[in-house]
Amino acid sequence: MLDDRIRTVLERLEREDAAEREAGVARELARLAMPVAAYTEFYWTVNARSLMNFVSLRAAETAQREIRRYAEAVEAFLADKMPVTHAAFVANERVAP
């Protein structure tokens, strides 16, 4: 029941967001009313060293659980796309050079 109410609110806010953008409001400003629960999509450009630094910092036990899960996914991407670099990262105790 709560899921249905949340979905209803999010759908209404998405319609309002679209109307604001159609009225010429910048996308960043139109999305200010969207709650944290709304789906977000983004493109990220990064070099390998910065990626390793992100994982080093955000996979730490002191980081919030949500960002740690994201860092784990980023590290899996690193391991898949750059296995040699990832192996060096792991050999260096997951500390960026």
HUQUIRA-V216721 format. One record per pair of residues at least 6 apart in sequence whose ideal C-beta (glycine too) atoms are under 6 Angstrom apart, sorted by the first residue. I is the first residue (numbers start at 1). GAP is how many residues later the second one is. Records with the same first field share a line. If there is no record, write none. Layout:
I = GAP + GAP
//
This chain:
10 = 28
13 = 21
17 = 13 + 14
20 = 10
21 = 6 + 9
48 = 37
49 = 47
51 = 27
52 = 37 + 44
53 = 43
55 = 16 + 19 + 20
56 = 38 + 39 + 40
58 = 9 + 13
59 = 9 + 12
78 = 8
79 = 7
//
